[in-house]
Amino acid sequence: MFSKNKKLSSGFTLIELLVVVAIIGILSSTVLASLNDARLKSRTTRSIEDLNQLRTALEMYYNDNGSYPPSSGGWGGLYTCWGTASTNWIVGLVPNYISSLPRSPNNSTDCSNNYIYSSNGADYKLIWHQPEDCAGVKSKYPNLVDPARDCWAYGFWSPGALSF
C-alpha cells in the first residue's frame, strides 16, 4: 500500500547544484593561479639559463678574439628601442660559439621587453630589459640585477660595463 504523503525524490535541488558549481569554481581558480605561477617561474629560469649561455659564448669569443663582439650602435636585440634590431643581434657568436641567439621566453615583440646587448669591445652588458619577474630574481639572485636599472633589468656584464 502506498502512502499519499510520501514524496518521491529524484535528482538534486537547485541549492545543491549551486554549491557544487561554487566548489568547482573555487578549486579551478586555485589550480589556474598555481599554473600561472609555475609558468612565470619556468620563464624566469629559462631566461637566466639563456643569458648564462650567452655569457659563456661571449667569454669564449673574447678568449679567441681579445675583445667582445661590438654592438652596432646602442643596444642590439631581436627587438630593441635603443639600437639595432636584428635576428643576429650579437654578431659573431652564431654558429661558432652558440647554435642560435635565444629569444626571451615571453615571446614578446615589444622592443622594451626583450634581451638586449651592448658592447664597446672591451666590456659588455647583456640583460633582459623589463623582465616579467625582476623582483623575484632580485630576491633570489641579487647579483644578477642590473645596477644601472634596479629591477628594470637583470643579466650579466663585464666589470667595466656596470654603468652601461
C-alpha positions, 0 to 999 in steps of 0.5 A: 500500500502506498502512502499519499504523503510520501514524496518521491525524490529524484535528482538534486535541488537547485541549492545543491547544484549551486554549491557544487558549481561554487566548489568547482569554481573555487578549486579551478581558480586555485589550480589556474593561479598555481599554473600561472605561477609555475609558468612565470617561474619556468620563464624566469629560469629559462631566461637566466639559463639563456643569458648564462649561455650567452655569457659563456659564448661571449667569454669564449669569443673574447678568449679567441678574439681579445675583445667582445663582439661590438654592438652596432650602435646602442643596444642590439636585440631581436627587438630593441628601442635603443639600437639595432634590431636584428635576428643576429643581434650579437654578431659573431657568436652564431654558429661558432660559439652558440647554435642560435641567439635565444629569444626571451621566453615571453615571446614578446615583440615589444622592443622594451621587453626583450634581451638586449646587448651592448658592447664597446669591445672591451666590456659588455652588458647583456640583460633582459630589459623589463623582465616579467619577474625582476623582483623575484630574481632580485630576491633570489639572485641579487647579483644578477640585477642590473645596477644601472636599472634596479629591477628594470633589468637583470643579466650579466656584464663585464666589470667595466660595463656596470654603468652601461 
